[in-house]
């Protein structure tokens, strides 16, 4: 551990700068320290590399450059602090994971907290795997967007097929845009073949996993990763009812290309609604799970259908003709 200075060492160092050198006895005689205190101060000065033994006289010391000591000592101290910080962070993550596992066990019936925020992506993935392994009845998933990262897809496969292999019911909601993503379409086909129910909707309100209606995971959006873990029954029931509402109007995902035109039409209906509400291209694309470029292509096609040359004109034509639901 990084040494903590004892009282008197800097006073002695300043005093030594006015001398040719000194011994332990000199500190005791001239500065009023006891012999034991003087020996401790010399030991500390040597530890901090503020003095060094004289070359031509035994038990004699001379000052050293504090700048050299600083570069060596402080670097060592900073490394020590960094190691301790990393160790504390790892301990915090481990305890947070164990705390969540405890609250999902039979011993936590009186636990008061309703949710936790887990900021480390690796911990979130581990918790999802453990929640899946402990599920026995049903898992529902809502997955906005239209693509998977290879690592994320591999983790999902291991988790999902383990669930289905144990006979746990699994329902998955994707956005319509997922039907145009080859890896997602292929993965959906495997899920369906293994017994899962998969549907798609025009827009989803966010990513969510609900396990046995006892725990819900809401992954954080953005680059930071992490997730909110919910264990309050009333909140979980609300999230589950939101899932059911979308599920009831969603279309079955049977991976047949023949339905792509129909789904594209549903996406355009959603675009019309958002255009009329004044949403920007980026917001529409994010809601539909498509790229901004693809979104703008759809917007252009819809406007062309009405012969509109501007968004203002398009909104006026749709409202005037009362055709919001007929696009």
FIMAR-224930 format. One record per atom (N, C-alpha, C): residue in one letter; x, y, z. Coordinates in steps of 0.2 Angstrom, whole numbers, plus 5000, padded with zeros to 4 digits. Layout:
# residues N
aXYZ/...
# end
This chain:
# residues 327
x500449945000/x500050005000/x500450065000/x500250124997/x500650184997/x500750215004/x501350225005/x501550245012/x501250315014/x501050325020/x500750385022/x501350425026/x501450485025/x501950525028/x501850535036/x502350525040/x502250535047/x502450605048/x502250635054/x502350705056/x503150715057/x503350765054/x504050785055/x504550775049/x504350735044/x504850715039/x504950775034/x504450815033/x504550875028/x504950925032/x504850935038/x505250985042/x505950965043/x506150895043/x506750875044/x507150885037/x506750865031/x507050875025/x507250945024/x506850995025/x506951065024/x507651085029/x507651055035/x508251075039/x508851045036/x508850985033/x509350955030/x509650995024/x509251035021/x509551065015/x510051125017/x510051145023/x510551185025/x511251155028/x511251095027/x511851055030/x512251015025/x512850995027/x513250955022/x512950885022/x512650865028/x512350795029/x512150795036/x511950735038/x511650725045/x511650655047/x511650645053/x511550575056/x510850575060/x510650515062/x510050515066/x510050555073/x510650555076/x510750585082/x510650665081/x510850685075/x510850765074/x510150785074/x509650745071/x508950765071/x508750765079/x508850715083/x508650715090/x508950775093/x509550795093/x509850845096/x509650915094/x509550925088/x509450995085/x508751015084/x508350955083/x507650975082/x507150945087/x507450915092/x507050905098/x506650835098/x506750795093/x506350735092/x506750685097/x506350635099/x506750575102/x507150535097/x507550495100/x507950455096/x507550405092/x507050375095/x506550325091/x506150365086/x505950425087/x505650465082/x506050485076/x506750505078/x507150515073/x507350465068/x507350405071/x507550345067/x506950325063/x506350345065/x505750335061/x505650385055/x505850445057/x505850495052/x506350485046/x506950455048/x507450435043/x507250385039/x506950335042/x506650275038/x506150305033/x505650345035/x505150375031/x505450415025/x505950455027/x506350495021/x506650445016/x506950395018/x507250345014/x506650315010/x506150295013/x505550265009/x505250315004/x505250375006/x504950425001/x505550444996/x506150424997/x506650434992/x506850514992/x506750544998/x506950614999/x507650625002/x507950565004/x508650575006/x509050505004/x509650505004/x510050445002/x510650445006/x510950385007/x511550375011/x512150415008/x512550445012/x513150475010/x513650425007/x514050445002/x514450394999/x515150385003/x515350445007/x515950445010/x515950435017/x515350425020/x515350425028/x514750375030/x514850325034/x514350285036/x513850315041/x513250295041/x512650325045/x512550395044/x512750415038/x512650485036/x512250495030/x511750545030/x511350555025/x511350625022/x511150625015/x511150695012/x510450695008/x510250755007/x509550765003/x509650734996/x509050714993/x508950694986/x508450734983/x508450734976/x507950774973/x507250754973/x506750794976/x506050774977/x505750764970/x506050794965/x505750784958/x505750714956/x506350684957/x506450614955/x506050564959/x506050584966/x505550544970/x504850544968/x504650604966/x503950614964/x503750574958/x504250574953/x504050534947/x504050454948/x504350434953/x504350364955/x503850344960/x503850384965/x503350364971/x502650374969/x502450434966/x501850444964/x501550404958/x501950384954/x501750334949/x501550274952/x501950244957/x501850184960/x501150194964/x501050254968/x500450264971/x499850264967/x499950294961/x499350304956/x499150234954/x499650184953/x499550124951/x499150084956/x499350094962/x499050064968/x498350084969/x498250144968/x497550174968/x497150144963/x497350144957/x497050114951/x496850044952/x497350004955/x497149934956/x496649924962/x496649964967/x496149964972/x495449984969/x495450034965/x494850054962/x494550004958/x494949964954/x494649914950/x494449854954/x494749844959/x494549794964/x493849804967/x493849874969/x493149894972/x492649894967/x492749914961/x492249904956/x492049834954/x492449794954/x492349724953/x491949694959/x492149714965/x491749684971/x491049714971/x490949784969/x490249814968/x489849774963/x490149754958/x489749724952/x489549654955/x490049614958/x489849554961/x489349554966/x489349604970/x488849604976/x488149624973/x488149674968/x487549684964/x487249624961/x487649584958/x487349524955/x487049474960/x487449464965/x487249424971/x486549454974/x486549514974/x485949544977/x485349534973/x485449544967/x484849534962/x484649454962/x485149414963/x484949344963/x484649324970/x484849354975/x484549344981/x483749364981/x483649424978/x482949454978/x482549414973/x482849374969/x482349324965/x482349254968/x482549244974/x482549184977/x481949184983/x481849134986/x481349124991/x481449164997/x482049184998/x482249215004/x482149295004/x481849314999/x481849394999/x481149414998/x480649385001/x479949405001/x479849465004/x480249495008/x480049555012/x480549615009/x480849595004/x481349645001/x480949704999/x481249765000/x480849834999/x480949864992/x481649854989/x481749894983/x481449864977/x481149904973/x480849874967/x481249874961/x481749904960/x482249904954/x482949924956/x483349894952/x484049914952/x484349934945/x484849974945/x485149994939/x485849964939/x485949924934/x486649884933/x486949914927/x487549944928/x487849984923/x488449944919/x488549884921/x489149854918/x488749804913/x488949804906/x488649764901/x488749684903/x489349674905/x489549604906/x489049574912/x488949614917/x488549594922/x487849584920/x487549624916/x486849624913/x486849554909/x487349544905/x487249474901/x487249414906/x487649414911/x487649364916/x487049354919/x486749414921/x486049414925/x485549384920/x485549404914/x485049374909/x485049304908/x485749274908/x485849204907/x485549164913/x485649194919/x485449164925/x484749164926/x484449224924/x483649224924/x483349174919/x483649174913/x483349124909/x483449054911/x484049034915/x484148964917/x483648954923/x483449004927/x482948994932/x482248994930/x482049014924/x481349024922/x481048954921/x480448944922/x480148884922/x479448884918/x479148944917/x478548954914/x478548994907/x478649054907/x478649094901/x479149154901/x479449164895/x479849224894/x479549254888/x479549324889/x479249364883/x479849414882/x479949434876/x480449474874/x480249524869/x480449594869/x480249644864/x480949664862/x481049664855/x481649684852/x481649734847/x481649794848/x481649844843/x482249844839/x482249874833/x482849874828/x482749814823/x483249814819/x483249764814/x483849724813/x484349724817/x484949694816/x485249664823/x485649624822/x486049594828/x486749604827/x487149614833/x487849604833/x488049534834/x488549504830/x488749434831/x488749414838/x489049444842/x489149424849/x488449424853/x488049474851/x487449474855/x486949414852/x487049404846/x486649344843/x486849284846/x487449264846/x487749204849/x487449194856/x487549244860/x487249244867/x486549234867/x486149264863/x485449254863/x485249184861/x485649154856/x485449084854/x485549034860/x486149044863/x486248994869/x485749004874/x485549064876/x485049074881/x484349054879/x484149064872/x483449054870/x483348974869/x483848944866/x483748874864/x483748834871/x484148854876/x484048824882/x483348824885/x483048884885/x482448894887/x481948844884/x481948844877/x481448814873/x481548734874/x482148714875/x482348644876/x482048614883/x481948664888/x481648644894/x480848644894/x480548664888/x479848674887/x479548744890/x479948794891/x479748854893/x479448894887/x478848924888/x478548954883/x478949024882/x479049034875/x479349094873/x479049134868/x478949204869/x478649244864/x479049304863/x479149314856/x479649364854/x479349414850/x479449484851/x479149534847/x479749574843/x479749574837/x480249614833/x479849664829/x480149714827/x479849764822/x479849734815/x479349764811/x479349734804/x479949744800/x480349794802/x481049794799/x481449734799/x481349694805/x481749634806/x481649584800/x481149594797/x480949544791/x481449554785/x481749614785/x482149624779/x482949614781/x483049594787/x483749574790/x483849504789/x484249484785/x484349404784/x484549374790/x485049394794/x485249354800/x484649354805/x484249404806/x483649404811/x483149354808/x483049364801/x482549314799/x482649244799/x483349224798/x483549154799/x483549134806/x483649184811/x483649164818/x482949154820/x482449194818/x481749194819/x481449124817/x481749104811/x481549034809/x481748974813/x482348984816/x482548934821/x482148934827/x482048994829/x481648994835/x480948964834/x480648984829/x479948954828/x479948874827/x480548854824/x480548774823/x480648744830/x480948784835/x481048754841/x480548764846/x479948794844/x479348804848/x479148874850/x479548924848/x479448994850/x478949024846/x478549074849/x478049114845/x478449184843/x478449194837/x478749264835/x478249304831/x478249364832/x477849414829/x478149474827/x477949514823/x478249584822/x477649634822/x477949694824/x477449754824/x477749814821/x477449864819/x477649924816/x478149964820/x478049974826/x478450004831/x478349974838/x478949974841/x478949954848/x479250004853/x479050004859/x479150064864/x479850054867/x480149994866/x480849984869/x481049914870/x481649894871/x481849824872/x481649804880/x481449744880/x481249724887/x481249644887/x481449614893/x481349544894/x481049534900/x480549494900/x480149474906/x480149404908/x480449384914/x480449314915/x479949294920/x479549244919/x479049214923/x478649264927/x478549324924/x478249384927/x478449394934/x479049384935/x479349394942/x479949444941/x480249454936/x480849494935/x480849524927/x480949584927/x480949624920/x481649654919/x481949654913/x482549684912/x482449734906/x482649794907/x482549844902/x483249874901/x483549844895/x484249864893/x484249934892/x484749974894/x484850044892/x485050054885/x484750104882/x484950124875/x485650164875/x485950164869/x486550194869/x487150154870/x487750184870/x488350144870/x488550124877/x488250154882/x488550134889/x488350064891/x487750034888/x487549964890/x487249974897/x487149924900/x486849914907/x486149904906/x485749904912/x485049884911/x484749904918/x484049914918/x483649924924/x483349854925/x483449834931/x483149764933/x482549784938/x481949764936/x481349774939/x481049714943/x480849714949/x480649664953/x479949674956/x479749734956/x479149754959/x478549724955/x478049684958/x477549654954/x477049694950/x476949754953/x476449794949/x476749824943/x477449844943/x477749874938/x477849814932/x477949754934/x478049704930/x477449684926/x476849684930/x476149674927/x476049724922/x476249794923/x476049844919/x476449834912/x477149814913/x477549804907/x477249744903/x477049694907/x476849634903/x476149644900/x475749694902/x475149714899/x475249754893/x475849794893/x476049834887/x476249784882/x476649734884/x476849684879/x476249644876/x475749624880/x475149594877/x474749634872/x474749704874/x474349744869/x474649744862/x475349754862/x475649754856/x475649684852/x475649634856/x475649564854/x475049544850/x474449574853/x473849564850/x473649584843/x474049634842/x473949664835/x474549654830/x475049614833/x475649604829/x475549544824/x475949544819/x475849494813/x476349434815/x476149374813/x476549314814/x477149324809/x477749304812/x478349304808/x478449234806/x478249214800/x478349144798/x478949144792/x479349204792/x479949204788/x479749204780/x479149204778/x479049194771/x479149264768/x479449264762/x479649334759/x478949354755/x478449314755/x477849344751/x477549394755/x477649394762/x477349444766/x477649514766/x478249514763/x478649574764/x478249644761/x477949634756/x477549694753/x477049714758/x476749664762/x476149684766/x476449724772/x477049694775/x477349724780/x477649794778/x477849804772/x478149874770/x477549924770/x476949894768/x476349944769/x476249964776/x476249914781/x476149934788/x476649984790/x477249974788/x477850024790/x477650094787/x477350094781/x477250164778/x476650194782/x476150154784/x475650184788/x475850214794/x476350184797/x476650214803/x477050274802/x477350274796/x477750334794/x477250394793/x476650374790/x476150434789/x475950464795/x475850424800/x475550444807/x476150494810/x476750474809/x477250514812/x477450574808/x477350574802/x477450634798/x476950684799/x476350664800/x475750704802/x475850734809/x476150704813/x476350724820/x476950774820/x477250774814/x477850824814/x478550794816/x478550724816/x479150694818/x479750694813/x480350704815/x480950704810/x481150634808/x481550634802/x481750574799/x482050534804/x482550564808/x482950514813/x482450484818/x481950524821/x481450494825/x481050434822/x480850444816/x480450394813/x480850334812/x481450344809/x481950284808/x482050244814/x482150284820/x482350254826/x481750214829/x481150234828/x480550204830/x480350144826/x480550144819/x480350084815/x480950034815/x481550054817/x482050014817/x482450004811/x482450054807/x482750054800/x483250114800/x483650114795/x484150164794/x483750234792/x484050284793/x483850354791/x483750354783/x484250324780/x484150314772/x483550284770/x483450224773/x482850184771/x482250214773/x482250254779/x481650284781/x481450344776/x481950374773/x481850434769/x481550404762/x481850344760/x481550314754/x480850294755/x480650274760/x479850264762/x479450324761/x479750374765/x479450444765/x479350464758/x479850464754/x479750484747/x479250444743/x479250384744/x478750334741/x477950354743/x477850364749/x477250384752/x477050454749/x477450504749/x477350564746/x477150564739/x477450524735/x477350514728/x476650484727/x476450444731/x475750414731/x475250464731/x475350524734/x474850574735/x475050634730/x475550634727/x475750684722/x475950744726/x476250734732/x476450794736/x477150814735/x477350874735/x478050894734/x478350924740/x477950924746/x478250944752/x477850914758/x478150914764/x477850874769/x477150914771/x477250984771/x476651014773/x476051004768/x476150994762/x475650984757/x475450914758/x475850864760/x475750794761/x475250784767/x475350824772/x474950814778/x474250844777/x474250904773/x473650934771/x473150884767/x473450854762/x473150804758/x472850744761/x473250714766/x473050664769/x472450674774/x472550734778/x471950754782/x471350774779/x471450804773/x470850834769/x470450774767/x470850724765/x470450664762/x470350614767/x470550624773/x470350574779/x470650504777/x471250504775/x471550444772/x472150414777/x472150434783/x472650414787/x472750334788/x472150304788/x472150234789/x472150194782/x472150234776/x472150194770/x472750194766/x473250224769/x473950224765/x474150154763/
# end
